[in-house]
Amino acid sequence: MTTHKYSSFEEIDEKLKILKLETEIDKESFKFDVLNFKKNISSTLFSGGISSLVQITILSFVTKKLSKILGKQS
């Protein structure tokens, strides 16, 4: 990360708005990825059997934990 010297409060406000929007985009992207992941898991469940069920349970647990961690960072 590089250091930047701002010349006005407007410049700082603009940068903060950009960072906030980037954070929102990242959150929405993560939500989209989780939904796609859940869809893929569902299709795997129907075709995989017991071992797939265990994998799905573990992956579901991990995604919930990641969601909580990312939610706390905002």
C-alpha positions as CSV (number, residue, x, y, z in Angstrom):
1,M,0.0,0.0,0.0
2,T,1.4,3.4,-1.0
3,T,1.2,6.5,1.1
4,H,-0.7,9.4,-0.4
5,K,-0.8,13.0,0.7
6,Y,-4.2,14.6,0.3
7,S,-4.6,18.3,-0.4
8,S,-8.2,18.7,0.7
9,F,-11.0,17.2,2.7
10,E,-12.9,16.7,-0.5
11,E,-10.2,14.5,-1.8
12,I,-10.2,12.4,1.4
13,D,-14.0,12.1,1.2
14,E,-13.8,11.0,-2.4
15,K,-11.3,8.3,-1.6
16,L,-13.4,7.1,1.4
17,K,-16.4,6.8,-0.9
18,I,-14.4,4.8,-3.4
19,L,-13.1,2.5,-0.7
20,K,-16.6,2.0,0.7
21,L,-18.0,1.1,-2.8
22,E,-15.1,-1.3,-3.3
23,T,-15.9,-3.0,0.0
24,E,-19.6,-3.3,-1.0
25,I,-18.6,-4.8,-4.3
26,D,-16.4,-7.3,-2.6
27,K,-19.2,-8.3,-0.2
28,E,-21.7,-8.7,-3.0
29,S,-19.1,-10.7,-5.0
30,F,-18.6,-13.0,-2.0
31,K,-22.3,-13.5,-1.6
32,F,-22.6,-14.4,-5.2
33,D,-19.7,-16.9,-4.9
34,V,-21.4,-18.4,-1.8
35,L,-24.7,-18.9,-3.7
36,N,-22.9,-20.5,-6.7
37,F,-21.0,-22.7,-4.2
38,K,-24.3,-23.8,-2.6
39,K,-25.8,-24.6,-6.0
40,N,-22.7,-26.7,-6.9
41,I,-22.9,-28.5,-3.6
42,S,-26.6,-29.3,-4.1
43,S,-25.9,-30.9,-7.5
44,T,-23.0,-32.8,-6.0
45,L,-25.2,-34.1,-3.2
46,F,-27.6,-35.6,-5.6
47,S,-24.9,-37.4,-7.5
48,G,-22.3,-38.1,-4.8
49,G,-23.5,-40.1,-1.9
50,I,-22.3,-40.2,1.8
51,S,-18.7,-39.0,1.2
52,S,-20.0,-36.0,-0.7
53,L,-22.5,-35.3,2.2
54,V,-19.6,-35.1,4.7
55,Q,-17.6,-32.8,2.3
56,I,-20.6,-30.6,1.9
57,T,-21.2,-30.3,5.6
58,I,-17.6,-29.3,6.2
59,L,-17.6,-26.8,3.3
60,S,-20.9,-25.3,4.6
61,F,-19.4,-24.9,8.0
62,V,-16.3,-23.1,6.5
63,T,-18.4,-20.8,4.4
64,K,-20.5,-19.8,7.4
65,K,-17.4,-19.0,9.4
66,L,-16.0,-17.0,6.5
67,S,-19.2,-15.0,6.2
68,K,-19.1,-14.2,9.9
69,I,-15.4,-13.1,9.7
70,L,-16.0,-10.9,6.7
71,G,-19.1,-9.5,8.2
72,K,-17.2,-8.4,11.3
73,Q,-14.5,-6.6,9.2
74,S,-17.0,-4.1,7.7
